[in-house]
Amino acid sequence: MATIRDRGAEQGDRRMRRTQAALRRTLIELARQRSLSQISVADVAEQANVGRSTFYDHYRDVHELAEAACTAMIDELIDAIPRHVAADGSSEAPPDNLLIFFTHFAEHADLYRSLLGPQGSARLIDHVRRCATVATYISAQQAVGGDGLDHTTDIPHDVPSAFTAGALLGVAIDWLQRGCPRPPDEMATMTRPLLIALYQSDDRASPSARVTT
């Protein structure tokens, strides 16, 4: 039976999560209007309707908040990627996850450009790389009948998946730093055959099944 102290702690945790979520949403909204370097703690606190002291209860500065916001968006992106097998077990056409990937980065280009650039966040870069590695590995396993895997799975060392993740991240960062000169659909079209070529000798899954990140 939960004690009064337990219930109080649980309510406090919920309030903390709500406040952090509100601050992340506010930062993302502000980043659509101006560059990250032009956003202050006061800007975020005012628009989120919290005091500056409340902001500092959760984050050291705007940069740390931006890291948290982008990390959460990447996790949501991975969770939202459709599976290859329908609930009834029937086959579905593979989703165009490359298009999903590039569209997401284009929608938040200024924010990602700041955090994935030369003066950006090594923590976020590593998070994106790890998530892409896991997503690629899971896709390959599902293509050959594996199940019960999600993006929290502790996967084994898998060179093709790690290589794919590094290649995708490198392409995305270069594209962002150049101001997204091509639209997401063109980026997906140009990237797909390059990734498929990586798996022509990989017998664990067909190339088209593996390239889904």
N, CA and C atoms as a LAMMPS dump frame, in Angstrom:
ITEM: TIMESTEP
0
ITEM: NUMBER OF ATOMS
639
ITEM: BOX BOUNDS ff ff ff
-5.0000000000000000e+02 5.0000000000000000e+02
-5.0000000000000000e+02 5.0000000000000000e+02
-5.0000000000000000e+02 5.0000000000000000e+02
ITEM: ATOMS id mol type element x y z
1 1 1 N 0.851 -1.199 0
2 1 2 C 0 0 0
3 1 3 C 0.885 1.246 0
4 2 1 N 0.589 2.15 -0.891
5 2 2 C 1.408 3.347 -1.01
6 2 3 C 1.217 4.251 0.199
7 3 1 N 2.301 4.778 0.712
8 3 2 C 2.233 5.699 1.835
9 3 3 C 2.011 7.121 1.326
10 4 1 N 1.693 8.013 2.264
11 4 2 C 1.512 9.425 1.895
12 4 3 C 2.798 9.974 1.294
13 5 1 N 3.951 9.54 1.852
14 5 2 C 5.246 10 1.33
15 5 3 C 5.465 9.486 -0.086
16 6 1 N 5.088 8.212 -0.329
17 6 2 C 5.235 7.65 -1.68
18 6 3 C 4.384 8.404 -2.679
19 7 1 N 3.131 8.688 -2.282
20 7 2 C 2.233 9.415 -3.203
21 7 3 C 2.757 10.82 -3.458
22 8 1 N 3.299 11.444 -2.422
23 8 2 C 3.856 12.781 -2.598
24 8 3 C 5.043 12.773 -3.538
25 9 1 N 5.91 11.748 -3.399
26 9 2 C 7.061 11.64 -4.287
27 9 3 C 6.628 11.4 -5.72
28 10 1 N 5.595 10.548 -5.877
29 10 2 C 5.095 10.268 -7.232
30 10 3 C 4.514 11.52 -7.872
31 11 1 N 3.747 12.287 -7.096
32 11 2 C 3.194 13.538 -7.628
33 11 3 C 4.297 14.531 -7.974
34 12 1 N 5.343 14.554 -7.114
35 12 2 C 6.468 15.43 -7.4
36 12 3 C 7.178 15.038 -8.677
37 13 1 N 7.323 13.732 -8.905
38 13 2 C 7.947 13.252 -10.136
39 13 3 C 7.126 13.634 -11.351
40 14 1 N 5.797 13.511 -11.232
41 14 2 C 4.928 13.884 -12.366
42 14 3 C 5.041 15.368 -12.66
43 15 1 N 5.054 16.186 -11.612
44 15 2 C 5.201 17.631 -11.815
45 15 3 C 6.533 17.949 -12.48
46 16 1 N 7.586 17.265 -12.04
47 16 2 C 8.904 17.493 -12.627
48 16 3 C 8.894 17.139 -14.111
49 17 1 N 8.301 15.98 -14.454
50 17 2 C 8.252 15.57 -15.86
51 17 3 C 7.423 16.534 -16.692
52 18 1 N 6.312 17.013 -16.122
53 18 2 C 5.477 17.976 -16.864
54 18 3 C 6.232 19.273 -17.107
55 19 1 N 6.929 19.743 -16.077
56 19 2 C 7.691 20.99 -16.229
57 19 3 C 8.791 20.826 -17.267
58 20 1 N 9.523 19.724 -17.209
59 20 2 C 10.582 19.483 -18.182
60 20 3 C 10.023 19.382 -19.593
61 21 1 N 8.881 18.703 -19.742
62 21 2 C 8.26 18.58 -21.063
63 21 3 C 7.834 19.951 -21.582
64 22 1 N 7.29 20.787 -20.695
65 22 2 C 6.857 22.129 -21.097
66 22 3 C 8.059 22.968 -21.529
67 23 1 N 9.159 22.857 -20.806
68 23 2 C 10.361 23.606 -21.179
69 23 3 C 10.919 23.125 -22.515
70 24 1 N 10.89 21.811 -22.741
71 24 2 C 11.38 21.286 -24.03
72 24 3 C 10.502 21.771 -25.172
73 25 1 N 9.181 21.709 -24.99
74 25 2 C 8.267 22.18 -26.051
75 25 3 C 8.498 23.654 -26.35
76 26 1 N 8.682 24.443 -25.296
77 26 2 C 8.896 25.877 -25.48
78 26 3 C 10.18 26.144 -26.26
79 27 1 N 11.234 25.435 -25.905
80 27 2 C 12.508 25.623 -26.609
81 27 3 C 12.368 25.276 -28.082
82 28 1 N 11.672 24.189 -28.388
83 28 2 C 11.475 23.778 -29.783
84 28 3 C 10.692 24.841 -30.545
85 29 1 N 9.665 25.405 -29.913
86 29 2 C 8.871 26.471 -30.551
87 29 3 C 9.72 27.707 -30.804
88 30 1 N 10.505 28.108 -29.818
89 30 2 C 11.354 29.284 -29.983
90 30 3 C 12.411 29.06 -31.054
91 31 1 N 12.917 27.83 -31.154
92 31 2 C 13.959 27.524 -32.139
93 31 3 C 13.426 27.58 -33.563
94 32 1 N 12.118 27.54 -33.728
95 32 2 C 11.526 27.712 -35.069
96 32 3 C 11.568 29.175 -35.5
97 33 1 N 11.72 30.068 -34.529
98 33 2 C 11.631 31.497 -34.799
99 33 3 C 12.998 32.184 -34.838
100 34 1 N 13.966 31.623 -34.138
101 34 2 C 15.284 32.256 -34.066
102 34 3 C 16.341 31.202 -33.787
103 35 1 N 17.603 31.565 -33.958
104 35 2 C 18.684 30.61 -33.732
105 35 3 C 18.844 30.349 -32.242
106 36 1 N 19.453 29.215 -31.934
107 36 2 C 19.623 28.827 -30.535
108 36 3 C 20.431 29.864 -29.765
109 37 1 N 21.423 30.456 -30.405
110 37 2 C 22.277 31.447 -29.737
111 37 3 C 21.511 32.706 -29.348
112 38 1 N 20.341 32.908 -29.94
113 38 2 C 19.532 34.092 -29.647
114 38 3 C 18.438 33.818 -28.617
115 39 1 N 18.401 32.617 -28.071
116 39 2 C 17.384 32.249 -27.099
117 39 3 C 18.003 32.248 -25.703
118 40 1 N 17.411 32.982 -24.789
119 40 2 C 17.938 33.075 -23.425
120 40 3 C 17.068 32.269 -22.46
121 41 1 N 17.598 32.055 -21.266
122 41 2 C 16.824 31.385 -20.219
123 41 3 C 15.562 32.182 -19.928
124 42 1 N 15.693 33.496 -19.909
125 42 2 C 14.526 34.343 -19.645
126 42 3 C 13.457 34.157 -20.722
127 43 1 N 13.865 34.019 -21.976
128 43 2 C 12.912 33.802 -23.064
129 43 3 C 12.117 32.519 -22.831
130 44 1 N 12.839 31.452 -22.511
131 44 2 C 12.186 30.154 -22.318
132 44 3 C 11.264 30.199 -21.106
133 45 1 N 11.772 30.726 -19.999
134 45 2 C 10.986 30.765 -18.765
135 45 3 C 9.707 31.579 -18.95
136 46 1 N 9.828 32.723 -19.614
137 46 2 C 8.657 33.574 -19.815
138 46 3 C 7.606 32.886 -20.672
139 47 1 N 8.028 32.301 -21.787
140 47 2 C 7.057 31.669 -22.675
141 47 3 C 6.468 30.397 -22.073
142 48 1 N 7.248 29.697 -21.245
143 48 2 C 6.751 28.483 -20.589
144 48 3 C 5.959 28.813 -19.334
145 49 1 N 5.924 30.09 -18.968
146 49 2 C 5.185 30.558 -17.796
147 49 3 C 5.718 29.94 -16.502
148 50 1 N 7.039 29.911 -16.388
149 50 2 C 7.679 29.456 -15.15
150 50 3 C 8.728 30.495 -14.752
151 51 1 N 9.144 30.446 -13.504
152 51 2 C 10.184 31.35 -13.046
153 51 3 C 11.559 30.869 -13.484
154 52 1 N 12.513 31.786 -13.508
155 52 2 C 13.877 31.397 -13.891
156 52 3 C 14.449 30.388 -12.902
157 53 1 N 14.077 30.546 -11.624
158 53 2 C 14.573 29.588 -10.632
159 53 3 C 14.061 28.188 -10.932
160 54 1 N 12.82 28.095 -11.435
161 54 2 C 12.272 26.791 -11.809
162 54 3 C 13.056 26.211 -12.975
163 55 1 N 13.389 27.054 -13.946
164 55 2 C 14.215 26.584 -15.072
165 55 3 C 15.508 25.963 -14.547
166 56 1 N 16.187 26.682 -13.644
167 56 2 C 17.484 26.208 -13.155
168 56 3 C 17.362 25 -12.232
169 57 1 N 16.159 24.721 -11.77
170 57 2 C 15.944 23.487 -11.01
171 57 3 C 16.1 22.256 -11.902
172 58 1 N 15.945 22.457 -13.222
173 58 2 C 15.939 21.325 -14.159
174 58 3 C 17.106 21.323 -15.132
175 59 1 N 17.554 22.514 -15.56
176 59 2 C 18.608 22.588 -16.566
177 59 3 C 19.602 23.681 -16.206
178 60 1 N 20.868 23.445 -16.575
179 60 2 C 21.909 24.439 -16.278
180 60 3 C 21.763 25.674 -17.157
181 61 1 N 21.421 25.449 -18.445
182 61 2 C 21.353 26.549 -19.395
183 61 3 C 20.513 26.116 -20.594
184 62 1 N 20.392 27.002 -21.562
185 62 2 C 19.588 26.719 -22.748
186 62 3 C 20.192 25.573 -23.554
187 63 1 N 21.506 25.492 -23.598
188 63 2 C 22.155 24.429 -24.366
189 63 3 C 21.796 23.056 -23.803
190 64 1 N 21.811 22.908 -22.491
191 64 2 C 21.444 21.62 -21.89
192 64 3 C 19.975 21.297 -22.157
193 65 1 N 19.113 22.318 -22.1
194 65 2 C 17.705 22.114 -22.431
195 65 3 C 17.558 21.674 -23.883
196 66 1 N 18.321 22.289 -24.783
197 66 2 C 18.253 21.92 -26.197
198 66 3 C 18.688 20.475 -26.399
199 67 1 N 19.735 20.051 -25.697
200 67 2 C 20.163 18.652 -25.755
201 67 3 C 19.029 17.726 -25.341
202 68 1 N 18.372 18.062 -24.236
203 68 2 C 17.282 17.229 -23.73
204 68 3 C 16.117 17.201 -24.713
205 69 1 N 15.805 18.35 -25.31
206 69 2 C 14.694 18.42 -26.253
207 69 3 C 14.966 17.566 -27.483
208 70 1 N 16.167 17.656 -28.021
209 70 2 C 16.506 16.883 -29.219
210 70 3 C 16.602 15.393 -28.908
211 71 1 N 17.145 15.053 -27.747
212 71 2 C 17.222 13.645 -27.358
213 71 3 C 15.828 13.044 -27.272
214 72 1 N 14.9 13.778 -26.67
215 72 2 C 13.519 13.294 -26.555
216 72 3 C 12.879 13.155 -27.934
217 73 1 N 13.146 14.109 -28.83
218 73 2 C 12.573 14.02 -30.18
219 73 3 C 13.104 12.812 -30.939
220 74 1 N 14.389 12.518 -30.78
221 74 2 C 14.968 11.354 -31.452
222 74 3 C 14.318 10.075 -30.938
223 75 1 N 14.131 9.979 -29.618
224 75 2 C 13.479 8.802 -29.047
225 75 3 C 12.054 8.652 -29.584
226 76 1 N 11.332 9.765 -29.678
227 76 2 C 9.968 9.722 -30.207
228 76 3 C 9.97 9.332 -31.681
229 77 1 N 10.963 9.816 -32.412
230 77 2 C 11.072 9.467 -33.83
231 77 3 C 11.271 7.968 -34.003
232 78 1 N 12.167 7.391 -33.227
233 78 2 C 12.424 5.953 -33.319
234 78 3 C 11.181 5.166 -32.936
235 79 1 N 10.491 5.597 -31.882
236 79 2 C 9.27 4.905 -31.446
237 79 3 C 8.185 4.962 -32.511
238 80 1 N 8.165 6.056 -33.288
239 80 2 C 7.1 6.256 -34.27
240 80 3 C 7.335 5.525 -35.576
241 81 1 N 8.551 5.011 -35.801
242 81 2 C 8.835 4.315 -37.055
243 81 3 C 7.997 3.048 -37.133
244 82 1 N 7.217 2.877 -38.198
245 82 2 C 6.342 1.703 -38.301
246 82 3 C 7.123 0.41 -38.395
247 83 1 N 6.492 -0.658 -37.915
248 83 2 C 7.078 -1.986 -38.029
249 83 3 C 6.852 -2.532 -39.434
250 84 1 N 7.575 -3.595 -39.79
251 84 2 C 7.447 -4.2 -41.115
252 84 3 C 6.367 -5.274 -41.167
253 85 1 N 5.917 -5.71 -40.002
254 85 2 C 4.938 -6.792 -39.967
255 85 3 C 3.682 -6.301 -39.301
256 86 1 N 2.545 -6.536 -39.923
257 86 2 C 1.267 -6.084 -39.389
258 86 3 C 0.909 -6.884 -38.149
259 87 1 N -0.083 -6.404 -37.396
260 87 2 C -0.473 -7.056 -36.156
261 87 3 C -0.969 -8.48 -36.391
262 88 1 N -1.58 -8.728 -37.554
263 88 2 C -2.082 -10.072 -37.843
264 88 3 C -1.011 -10.977 -38.446
265 89 1 N 0.212 -10.48 -38.535
266 89 2 C 1.309 -11.295 -39.05
267 89 3 C 1.519 -11.184 -40.541
268 90 1 N 0.642 -10.483 -41.24
269 90 2 C 0.783 -10.351 -42.685
270 90 3 C 1.87 -9.343 -43.023
271 91 1 N 2.419 -9.462 -44.2
272 91 2 C 3.499 -8.565 -44.612
273 91 3 C 2.944 -7.212 -45.003
274 92 1 N 3.691 -6.185 -44.71
275 92 2 C 3.362 -4.837 -45.125
276 92 3 C 4.505 -4.306 -45.974
277 93 1 N 4.194 -3.329 -46.804
278 93 2 C 5.264 -2.685 -47.567
279 93 3 C 6.182 -1.951 -46.591
280 94 1 N 7.487 -2.072 -46.756
281 94 2 C 8.398 -1.375 -45.844
282 94 3 C 8.151 0.126 -45.869
283 95 1 N 8.078 0.766 -44.711
284 95 2 C 7.892 2.213 -44.679
285 95 3 C 9.133 2.912 -45.195
286 96 1 N 8.957 4.111 -45.703
287 96 2 C 10.1 4.864 -46.204
288 96 3 C 10.728 5.607 -45.028
289 97 1 N 11.492 4.868 -44.223
290 97 2 C 12.042 5.451 -43.012
291 97 3 C 13.154 6.45 -43.291
292 98 1 N 13.808 6.337 -44.44
293 98 2 C 14.778 7.359 -44.813
294 98 3 C 14.09 8.708 -45
295 99 1 N 12.922 8.679 -45.624
296 99 2 C 12.166 9.92 -45.795
297 99 3 C 11.718 10.46 -44.431
298 100 1 N 11.265 9.58 -43.549
299 100 2 C 10.886 9.991 -42.196
300 100 3 C 12.072 10.637 -41.494
301 101 1 N 13.229 10.009 -41.623
302 101 2 C 14.459 10.485 -40.99
303 101 3 C 14.811 11.897 -41.453
304 102 1 N 14.898 12.099 -42.769
305 102 2 C 15.303 13.406 -43.286
306 102 3 C 14.215 14.463 -43.087
307 103 1 N 12.956 14.07 -43.16
308 103 2 C 11.874 15.032 -42.932
309 103 3 C 11.916 15.566 -41.505
310 104 1 N 12.16 14.675 -40.545
311 104 2 C 12.249 15.109 -39.147
312 104 3 C 13.368 16.123 -38.962
313 105 1 N 14.538 15.848 -39.509
314 105 2 C 15.654 16.774 -39.353
315 105 3 C 15.388 18.094 -40.066
316 106 1 N 14.697 18.038 -41.198
317 106 2 C 14.377 19.275 -41.918
318 106 3 C 13.412 20.144 -41.123
319 107 1 N 12.468 19.515 -40.431
320 107 2 C 11.472 20.262 -39.652
321 107 3 C 12.109 21.022 -38.49
322 108 1 N 13.233 20.538 -38.011
323 108 2 C 13.915 21.177 -36.877
324 108 3 C 15.359 21.496 -37.257
325 109 1 N 15.541 21.926 -38.491
326 109 2 C 16.89 22.066 -39.051
327 109 3 C 17.766 23.026 -38.25
328 110 1 N 17.247 24.183 -37.872
329 110 2 C 18.074 25.171 -37.178
330 110 3 C 18.557 24.641 -35.832
331 111 1 N 17.676 23.953 -35.122
332 111 2 C 18.042 23.427 -33.816
333 111 3 C 19.087 22.32 -33.952
334 112 1 N 18.849 21.375 -34.859
335 112 2 C 19.819 20.303 -35.058
336 112 3 C 21.132 20.834 -35.623
337 113 1 N 21.052 21.845 -36.464
338 113 2 C 22.274 22.424 -37.041
339 113 3 C 23.175 22.971 -35.93
340 114 1 N 22.557 23.578 -34.929
341 114 2 C 23.332 24.132 -33.822
342 114 3 C 23.963 23.041 -32.969
343 115 1 N 23.225 21.952 -32.757
344 115 2 C 23.674 20.926 -31.816
345 115 3 C 24.501 19.817 -32.459
346 116 1 N 24.405 19.671 -33.776
347 116 2 C 25.176 18.63 -34.448
348 116 3 C 26.37 19.183 -35.215
349 117 1 N 26.608 20.478 -35.071
350 117 2 C 27.721 21.108 -35.772
351 117 3 C 29.021 21.024 -34.988
352 118 1 N 30.058 21.708 -35.467
353 118 2 C 31.386 21.648 -34.848
354 118 3 C 31.401 22.079 -33.38
355 119 1 N 30.547 23.026 -33.016
356 119 2 C 30.489 23.507 -31.638
357 119 3 C 29.262 22.937 -30.917
358 120 1 N 28.772 21.824 -31.396
359 120 2 C 27.532 21.274 -30.874
360 120 3 C 27.711 20.342 -29.697
361 121 1 N 26.811 19.384 -29.609
362 121 2 C 26.735 18.497 -28.454
363 121 3 C 27.231 17.094 -28.803
364 122 1 N 28.361 16.709 -28.23
365 122 2 C 28.866 15.351 -28.445
366 122 3 C 27.886 14.328 -27.879
367 123 1 N 27.213 14.695 -26.8
368 123 2 C 26.244 13.784 -26.191
369 123 3 C 25.089 13.494 -27.14
370 124 1 N 24.573 14.534 -27.801
371 124 2 C 23.467 14.33 -28.731
372 124 3 C 23.922 13.549 -29.96
373 125 1 N 25.099 13.878 -30.481
374 125 2 C 25.619 13.15 -31.643
375 125 3 C 25.72 11.665 -31.326
376 126 1 N 26.224 11.337 -30.143
377 126 2 C 26.348 9.934 -29.752
378 126 3 C 24.976 9.29 -29.593
379 127 1 N 24.004 10.038 -29.07
380 127 2 C 22.652 9.49 -28.896
381 127 3 C 22.021 9.175 -30.252
382 128 1 N 22.147 10.091 -31.197
383 128 2 C 21.595 9.86 -32.541
384 128 3 C 22.271 8.648 -33.178
385 129 1 N 23.587 8.567 -33.052
386 129 2 C 24.32 7.44 -33.638
387 129 3 C 23.874 6.112 -33.039
388 130 1 N 23.753 6.069 -31.713
389 130 2 C 23.351 4.825 -31.056
390 130 3 C 21.924 4.437 -31.429
391 131 1 N 21.017 5.402 -31.465
392 131 2 C 19.634 5.115 -31.836
393 131 3 C 19.542 4.598 -33.268
394 132 1 N 20.295 5.216 -34.173
395 132 2 C 20.283 4.77 -35.563
396 132 3 C 20.869 3.367 -35.698
397 133 1 N 21.903 3.068 -34.916
398 133 2 C 22.494 1.73 -34.94
399 133 3 C 21.498 0.681 -34.486
400 134 1 N 20.822 0.962 -33.374
401 134 2 C 19.833 0.014 -32.842
402 134 3 C 18.675 -0.159 -33.815
403 135 1 N 18.175 0.958 -34.38
404 135 2 C 17.05 0.873 -35.311
405 135 3 C 17.398 0.041 -36.536
406 136 1 N 18.607 0.207 -37.046
407 136 2 C 19.04 -0.566 -38.208
408 136 3 C 19.15 -2.047 -37.871
409 137 1 N 19.717 -2.34 -36.716
410 137 2 C 19.866 -3.739 -36.302
411 137 3 C 18.505 -4.395 -36.11
412 138 1 N 17.581 -3.69 -35.447
413 138 2 C 16.243 -4.245 -35.206
414 138 3 C 15.535 -4.508 -36.526
415 139 1 N 15.657 -3.575 -37.468
416 139 2 C 15.033 -3.746 -38.778
417 139 3 C 15.536 -5.011 -39.459
418 140 1 N 16.856 -5.249 -39.381
419 140 2 C 17.431 -6.443 -40.001
420 140 3 C 16.916 -7.708 -39.337
421 141 1 N 16.802 -7.684 -38.006
422 141 2 C 16.319 -8.862 -37.289
423 141 3 C 14.856 -9.159 -37.6
424 142 1 N 14.054 -8.103 -37.692
425 142 2 C 12.638 -8.283 -38.027
426 142 3 C 12.48 -8.836 -39.433
427 143 1 N 13.371 -8.436 -40.319
428 143 2 C 13.273 -8.887 -41.712
429 143 3 C 13.51 -10.386 -41.839
430 144 1 N 14.212 -10.967 -40.873
431 144 2 C 14.461 -12.408 -40.915
432 144 3 C 13.692 -13.147 -39.832
433 145 1 N 12.628 -12.517 -39.324
434 145 2 C 11.736 -13.195 -38.4
435 145 3 C 11.974 -12.941 -36.937
436 146 1 N 12.893 -12.055 -36.587
437 146 2 C 13.107 -11.749 -35.183
438 146 3 C 11.986 -10.888 -34.632
439 147 1 N 11.725 -11 -33.338
440 147 2 C 10.699 -10.164 -32.725
441 147 3 C 11.103 -9.856 -31.288
442 148 1 N 10.238 -9.116 -30.605
443 148 2 C 10.512 -8.78 -29.223
444 148 3 C 11.617 -7.767 -29.028
445 149 1 N 11.976 -7.043 -30.085
446 149 2 C 13.051 -6.063 -29.986
447 149 3 C 12.479 -4.656 -30.059
448 150 1 N 13.062 -3.749 -29.31
449 150 2 C 12.712 -2.338 -29.437
450 150 3 C 13.977 -1.513 -29.274
451 151 1 N 13.833 -0.177 -29.326
452 151 2 C 15.03 0.654 -29.36
453 151 3 C 15.781 0.681 -28.04
454 152 1 N 15.217 0.078 -26.972
455 152 2 C 15.933 -0.005 -25.705
456 152 3 C 16.751 -1.286 -25.599
457 153 1 N 16.642 -2.145 -26.618
458 153 2 C 17.345 -3.424 -26.585
459 153 3 C 18.863 -3.226 -26.583
460 154 1 N 19.535 -4.02 -25.76
461 154 2 C 21 -3.996 -25.734
462 154 3 C 21.49 -4.928 -26.842
463 155 1 N 21.789 -4.366 -27.995
464 155 2 C 22.135 -5.189 -29.15
465 155 3 C 23.603 -5.585 -29.099
466 156 1 N 23.964 -6.669 -29.788
467 156 2 C 25.374 -7.049 -29.87
468 156 3 C 26.122 -6.109 -30.813
469 157 1 N 27.436 -6.205 -30.771
470 157 2 C 28.241 -5.416 -31.715
471 157 3 C 27.917 -5.883 -33.127
472 158 1 N 27.47 -4.948 -33.973
473 158 2 C 27.052 -5.298 -35.326
474 158 3 C 27.646 -4.269 -36.279
475 159 1 N 28.664 -4.667 -37.01
476 159 2 C 29.408 -3.726 -37.854
477 159 3 C 28.535 -3.09 -38.935
478 160 1 N 27.728 -3.871 -39.696
479 160 2 C 26.903 -3.233 -40.727
480 160 3 C 25.948 -2.175 -40.158
481 161 1 N 25.334 -2.462 -39.008
482 161 2 C 24.417 -1.496 -38.405
483 161 3 C 25.154 -0.245 -37.953
484 162 1 N 26.31 -0.426 -37.321
485 162 2 C 27.091 0.726 -36.873
486 162 3 C 27.578 1.552 -38.062
487 163 1 N 27.979 0.871 -39.146
488 163 2 C 28.449 1.566 -40.342
489 163 3 C 27.314 2.388 -40.949
490 164 1 N 26.13 1.778 -41.038
491 164 2 C 24.974 2.482 -41.586
492 164 3 C 24.646 3.715 -40.768
493 165 1 N 24.631 3.558 -39.435
494 165 2 C 24.307 4.683 -38.557
495 165 3 C 25.308 5.82 -38.738
496 166 1 N 26.593 5.478 -38.804
497 166 2 C 27.605 6.504 -38.997
498 166 3 C 27.468 7.209 -40.334
499 167 1 N 27.155 6.441 -41.376
500 167 2 C 26.981 7.028 -42.707
501 167 3 C 25.783 7.972 -42.732
502 168 1 N 24.664 7.53 -42.162
503 168 2 C 23.463 8.371 -42.144
504 168 3 C 23.696 9.658 -41.36
505 169 1 N 24.341 9.518 -40.206
506 169 2 C 24.593 10.697 -39.389
507 169 3 C 25.52 11.665 -40.113
508 170 1 N 26.547 11.137 -40.767
509 170 2 C 27.462 11.998 -41.508
510 170 3 C 26.773 12.742 -42.635
511 171 1 N 25.925 12.037 -43.373
512 171 2 C 25.183 12.668 -44.467
513 171 3 C 24.239 13.736 -43.924
514 172 1 N 23.533 13.403 -42.837
515 172 2 C 22.57 14.35 -42.267
516 172 3 C 23.266 15.61 -41.753
517 173 1 N 24.392 15.442 -41.077
518 173 2 C 25.111 16.605 -40.549
519 173 3 C 25.625 17.49 -41.679
520 174 1 N 26.187 16.887 -42.709
521 174 2 C 26.673 17.662 -43.853
522 174 3 C 25.531 18.426 -44.512
523 175 1 N 24.405 17.753 -44.674
524 175 2 C 23.218 18.366 -45.283
525 175 3 C 22.716 19.54 -44.442
526 176 1 N 22.651 19.353 -43.118
527 176 2 C 22.196 20.419 -42.229
528 176 3 C 23.145 21.611 -42.272
529 177 1 N 24.443 21.349 -42.217
530 177 2 C 25.417 22.435 -42.178
531 177 3 C 25.443 23.236 -43.479
532 178 1 N 25.012 22.612 -44.569
533 178 2 C 24.952 23.306 -45.856
534 178 3 C 23.604 23.99 -46.084
535 179 1 N 22.748 23.977 -45.053
536 179 2 C 21.461 24.661 -45.164
537 179 3 C 20.383 23.846 -45.833
538 180 1 N 20.488 22.53 -45.803
539 180 2 C 19.493 21.622 -46.405
540 180 3 C 19.217 21.998 -47.861
541 181 1 N 20.24 21.956 -48.727
542 181 2 C 20.06 22.394 -50.115
543 181 3 C 19.126 21.503 -50.927
544 182 1 N 18.903 20.274 -50.502
545 182 2 C 17.981 19.37 -51.19
546 182 3 C 16.832 19.02 -50.257
547 183 1 N 15.632 18.795 -50.782
548 183 2 C 14.485 18.434 -49.942
549 183 3 C 14.644 17.016 -49.387
550 184 1 N 13.909 16.684 -48.317
551 184 2 C 14.031 15.355 -47.699
552 184 3 C 13.801 14.191 -48.65
553 185 1 N 12.825 14.315 -49.562
554 185 2 C 12.545 13.189 -50.46
555 185 3 C 13.716 12.941 -51.407
556 186 1 N 14.381 14.007 -51.839
557 186 2 C 15.537 13.837 -52.705
558 186 3 C 16.713 13.239 -51.922
559 187 1 N 16.866 13.652 -50.663
560 187 2 C 17.927 13.079 -49.837
561 187 3 C 17.705 11.586 -49.634
562 188 1 N 16.452 11.199 -49.401
563 188 2 C 16.141 9.78 -49.217
564 188 3 C 16.437 8.998 -50.49
565 189 1 N 16.058 9.572 -51.628
566 189 2 C 16.281 8.903 -52.912
567 189 3 C 17.767 8.741 -53.214
568 190 1 N 18.552 9.757 -52.884
569 190 2 C 19.993 9.7 -53.157
570 190 3 C 20.722 8.776 -52.185
571 191 1 N 20.251 8.715 -50.96
572 191 2 C 20.94 7.935 -49.929
573 191 3 C 20.625 6.449 -50.026
574 192 1 N 19.414 6.115 -50.43
575 192 2 C 18.953 4.716 -50.406
576 192 3 C 19.868 3.756 -51.171
577 193 1 N 20.214 4.034 -52.438
578 193 2 C 21.07 3.066 -53.16
579 193 3 C 22.453 2.921 -52.547
580 194 1 N 22.956 3.979 -51.912
581 194 2 C 24.263 3.885 -51.264
582 194 3 C 24.206 2.922 -50.08
583 195 1 N 23.119 2.989 -49.316
584 195 2 C 22.983 2.103 -48.171
585 195 3 C 22.675 0.672 -48.597
586 196 1 N 21.879 0.533 -49.638
587 196 2 C 21.579 -0.817 -50.133
588 196 3 C 22.866 -1.526 -50.545
589 197 1 N 23.793 -0.779 -51.139
590 197 2 C 25.052 -1.372 -51.597
591 197 3 C 25.864 -1.933 -50.443
592 198 1 N 25.653 -1.414 -49.243
593 198 2 C 26.394 -1.897 -48.09
594 198 3 C 26.042 -3.339 -47.756
595 199 1 N 24.841 -3.769 -48.154
596 199 2 C 24.346 -5.062 -47.695
597 199 3 C 24.219 -6.096 -48.801
598 200 1 N 24.827 -5.846 -49.936
599 200 2 C 24.719 -6.792 -51.036
600 200 3 C 25.353 -8.141 -50.704
601 201 1 N 26.311 -8.145 -49.779
602 201 2 C 26.94 -9.411 -49.394
603 201 3 C 26.52 -9.877 -48.009
604 202 1 N 25.513 -9.203 -47.432
605 202 2 C 25.049 -9.56 -46.089
606 202 3 C 23.867 -10.499 -46.225
607 203 1 N 24.013 -11.767 -45.809
608 203 2 C 22.966 -12.756 -46.03
609 203 3 C 21.957 -12.828 -44.897
610 204 1 N 22.034 -11.947 -43.905
611 204 2 C 21.064 -11.992 -42.815
612 204 3 C 19.727 -11.408 -43.225
613 205 1 N 19.724 -10.501 -44.179
614 205 2 C 18.485 -9.868 -44.623
615 205 3 C 18.705 -9.296 -45.993
616 206 1 N 17.625 -9.14 -46.725
617 206 2 C 17.746 -8.544 -48.068
618 206 3 C 18.12 -7.077 -47.919
619 207 1 N 18.816 -6.523 -48.91
620 207 2 C 19.222 -5.124 -48.814
621 207 3 C 18.048 -4.193 -48.598
622 208 1 N 16.936 -4.424 -49.286
623 208 2 C 15.81 -3.509 -49.145
624 208 3 C 15.21 -3.549 -47.751
625 209 1 N 15.319 -4.697 -47.084
626 209 2 C 14.788 -4.81 -45.734
627 209 3 C 15.687 -4.13 -44.715
628 210 1 N 16.996 -4.147 -44.968
629 210 2 C 17.914 -3.59 -43.984
630 210 3 C 17.905 -2.079 -43.977
631 211 1 N 17.702 -1.467 -45.125
632 211 2 C 17.842 -0.002 -45.201
633 211 3 C 16.523 0.628 -44.829
634 212 1 N 16.303 0.813 -43.535
635 212 2 C 15.014 1.33 -43.077
636 212 3 C 15.146 2.404 -42.027
637 213 1 N 16.342 2.761 -41.657
638 213 2 C 16.493 3.74 -40.577
639 213 3 C 16.026 5.115 -41.045
